[in-house]
């Protein structure tokens, strides 16, 4: 099991940007099969899926972040990113990364909200003020 470590959270005003980082220690450039994602959970709400990335470079986004957030993987630094632009107060949440070093398979077409990953980070807080 991998211990993922998120960073990059913080406080920002509406309209601003933040980049979240997730160190994936077991991933190397030769790991040709992987499935990775970002989730978030705000106070009083259930965890929701934000974005996913598979090993052929395809991405999926929730409707609420499409066009504003970008998920990507840096092979050289074994790091998963979530670039967040045009942030809104409703984006305020604890953000979690998740990863598996195996193909997404059937998970690729399942609901983004399904927490069907074996490895998770501890979360990083994002707060957007109006």
C-alpha positions as a LaTeX table, in Angstrom:
\begin{tabular}{lrrr}
\hline
Residue & $x$ (\AA) & $y$ (\AA) & $z$ (\AA) \\
\hline
Unk1 & 0.00 & 0.00 & 0.00 \\
Unk2 & 1.25 & 3.49 & $-0.85$ \\
Unk3 & 1.17 & 6.47 & 1.48 \\
Unk4 & 0.18 & 9.45 & $-0.61$ \\
Unk5 & 1.02 & 12.93 & 0.64 \\
Unk6 & $-0.91$ & 16.02 & $-0.47$ \\
Unk7 & 0.25 & 19.61 & $-0.20$ \\
Unk8 & $-0.51$ & 22.99 & $-1.70$ \\
Unk9 & $-3.78$ & 23.79 & 0.01 \\
Unk10 & $-4.45$ & 27.17 & 1.54 \\
Unk11 & $-6.70$ & 30.19 & 1.56 \\
Unk12 & $-7.48$ & 32.24 & $-1.52$ \\
Unk13 & $-10.04$ & 34.79 & $-2.62$ \\
Unk14 & $-12.73$ & 33.94 & $-5.12$ \\
Unk15 & $-11.39$ & 34.06 & $-8.65$ \\
Unk16 & $-7.92$ & 33.04 & $-7.54$ \\
Unk17 & $-5.89$ & 29.93 & $-8.26$ \\
Unk18 & $-4.20$ & 27.15 & $-6.31$ \\
Unk19 & $-2.22$ & 24.08 & $-7.28$ \\
Unk20 & $-2.48$ & 20.91 & $-5.22$ \\
Unk21 & 0.31 & 18.34 & $-5.19$ \\
Unk22 & 0.20 & 14.65 & $-4.37$ \\
Unk23 & 3.40 & 12.67 & $-3.98$ \\
Unk24 & 2.89 & 9.13 & $-5.28$ \\
Unk25 & 5.89 & 7.22 & $-3.88$ \\
Unk26 & 5.28 & 3.94 & $-5.65$ \\
Unk27 & 4.89 & 5.46 & $-9.09$ \\
Unk28 & 7.74 & 5.52 & $-11.56$ \\
Unk29 & 7.87 & 6.36 & $-15.24$ \\
Unk30 & 7.87 & 2.61 & $-15.94$ \\
Unk31 & 4.53 & 2.23 & $-14.11$ \\
Unk32 & 2.56 & 2.05 & $-17.33$ \\
Unk33 & $-0.72$ & 1.17 & $-15.63$ \\
Unk34 & $-2.29$ & 3.51 & $-13.12$ \\
Unk35 & $-5.53$ & 5.15 & $-12.12$ \\
Unk36 & $-5.46$ & 8.38 & $-10.11$ \\
Unk37 & $-7.94$ & 10.91 & $-8.90$ \\
Unk38 & $-8.83$ & 13.84 & $-6.68$ \\
Unk39 & $-11.78$ & 13.96 & $-4.30$ \\
Unk40 & $-13.07$ & 16.63 & $-1.94$ \\
Unk41 & $-15.25$ & 16.77 & 1.13 \\
Unk42 & $-16.76$ & 19.90 & 2.60 \\
Unk43 & $-18.28$ & 20.21 & 6.04 \\
Unk44 & $-21.54$ & 18.33 & 6.38 \\
Unk45 & $-21.34$ & 16.81 & 2.91 \\
Unk46 & $-20.27$ & 13.47 & 1.51 \\
Unk47 & $-16.99$ & 13.04 & $-0.29$ \\
Unk48 & $-17.32$ & 13.79 & $-4.00$ \\
Unk49 & $-15.12$ & 13.01 & $-6.95$ \\
Unk50 & $-13.46$ & 15.95 & $-8.69$ \\
Unk51 & $-11.22$ & 14.49 & $-11.40$ \\
Unk52 & $-9.62$ & 11.26 & $-12.64$ \\
Unk53 & $-6.67$ & 10.39 & $-14.82$ \\
Unk54 & $-5.81$ & 7.06 & $-16.42$ \\
Unk55 & $-2.61$ & 5.67 & $-17.86$ \\
Unk56 & $-3.51$ & 6.45 & $-21.46$ \\
Unk57 & $-3.81$ & 10.11 & $-20.57$ \\
Unk58 & $-7.59$ & 10.40 & $-20.50$ \\
Unk59 & $-9.20$ & 12.64 & $-17.93$ \\
Unk60 & $-12.65$ & 13.09 & $-16.43$ \\
Unk61 & $-14.01$ & 15.98 & $-14.42$ \\
Unk62 & $-17.12$ & 16.64 & $-12.40$ \\
Unk63 & $-19.49$ & 19.15 & $-13.95$ \\
Unk64 & $-18.85$ & 21.58 & $-11.11$ \\
Unk65 & $-15.13$ & 21.94 & $-11.92$ \\
Unk66 & $-14.99$ & 21.25 & $-15.66$ \\
Unk67 & $-13.16$ & 24.02 & $-17.46$ \\
Unk68 & $-11.63$ & 25.37 & $-14.24$ \\
Unk69 & $-9.60$ & 22.45 & $-12.83$ \\
Unk70 & $-6.90$ & 20.37 & $-14.53$ \\
Unk71 & $-5.53$ & 17.02 & $-13.33$ \\
Unk72 & $-2.08$ & 16.00 & $-14.52$ \\
Unk73 & 0.83 & 13.72 & $-13.68$ \\
Unk74 & 4.49 & 14.71 & $-13.58$ \\
Unk75 & 6.46 & 11.58 & $-14.45$ \\
Unk76 & 9.80 & 13.08 & $-13.49$ \\
Unk77 & 8.71 & 14.00 & $-9.97$ \\
Unk78 & 6.20 & 11.20 & $-9.27$ \\
Unk79 & 3.63 & 13.87 & $-8.48$ \\
Unk80 & $-0.06$ & 14.17 & $-9.26$ \\
Unk81 & $-1.31$ & 17.74 & $-9.66$ \\
Unk82 & $-4.65$ & 19.50 & $-9.50$ \\
Unk83 & $-4.49$ & 22.99 & $-10.98$ \\
Unk84 & $-7.49$ & 24.96 & $-9.76$ \\
Unk85 & $-8.42$ & 28.24 & $-11.45$ \\
Unk86 & $-11.36$ & 30.61 & $-11.06$ \\
Unk87 & $-11.96$ & 29.30 & $-7.57$ \\
Unk88 & $-15.36$ & 29.80 & $-5.96$ \\
Unk89 & $-16.44$ & 29.74 & $-2.31$ \\
Unk90 & $-18.24$ & 26.46 & $-2.99$ \\
Unk91 & $-14.87$ & 24.89 & $-3.83$ \\
Unk92 & $-13.96$ & 25.16 & $-0.15$ \\
Unk93 & $-13.26$ & 21.63 & 1.10 \\
Unk94 & $-10.65$ & 19.13 & 2.22 \\
Unk95 & $-9.08$ & 17.72 & $-0.93$ \\
Unk96 & $-7.78$ & 14.15 & $-1.12$ \\
Unk97 & $-5.73$ & 12.40 & $-3.77$ \\
Unk98 & $-6.16$ & 8.71 & $-4.54$ \\
Unk99 & $-4.12$ & 6.33 & $-6.69$ \\
Unk100 & $-3.69$ & 2.74 & $-7.76$ \\
Unk101 & $-0.86$ & 1.28 & $-9.83$ \\
Unk102 & $-3.23$ & $-0.78$ & $-11.90$ \\
Unk103 & $-5.60$ & 0.13 & $-14.75$ \\
Unk104 & $-8.81$ & 1.97 & $-14.05$ \\
Unk105 & $-10.72$ & $-0.74$ & $-15.86$ \\
Unk106 & $-14.42$ & $-0.62$ & $-15.16$ \\
Unk107 & $-13.87$ & 2.17 & $-12.67$ \\
Unk108 & $-13.27$ & 4.57 & $-15.53$ \\
Unk109 & $-16.94$ & 4.62 & $-16.45$ \\
Unk110 & $-18.28$ & 4.47 & $-12.90$ \\
Unk111 & $-19.43$ & 7.49 & $-10.93$ \\
Unk112 & $-16.63$ & 9.92 & $-10.14$ \\
Unk113 & $-17.93$ & 9.94 & $-6.56$ \\
Unk114 & $-17.15$ & 6.27 & $-5.99$ \\
Unk115 & $-14.14$ & 6.10 & $-3.64$ \\
Unk116 & $-12.88$ & 2.93 & $-5.36$ \\
Unk117 & $-9.17$ & 3.44 & $-4.81$ \\
Unk118 & $-6.84$ & 1.48 & $-2.57$ \\
Unk119 & $-4.46$ & 4.28 & $-1.64$ \\
Unk120 & $-5.32$ & 7.69 & $-0.22$ \\
Unk121 & $-3.64$ & 10.79 & 1.12 \\
Unk122 & $-4.42$ & 12.53 & 4.38 \\
Unk123 & $-6.01$ & 15.57 & 2.73 \\
Unk124 & $-5.16$ & 19.23 & 2.27 \\
Unk125 & $-7.56$ & 22.08 & 3.09 \\
Unk126 & $-8.65$ & 24.61 & 0.47 \\
Unk127 & $-10.59$ & 27.66 & 1.62 \\
Unk128 & $-12.03$ & 30.16 & $-0.86$ \\
Unk129 & $-13.40$ & 33.42 & 0.49 \\
Unk130 & $-15.86$ & 35.67 & $-1.29$ \\
\hline
\end{tabular}
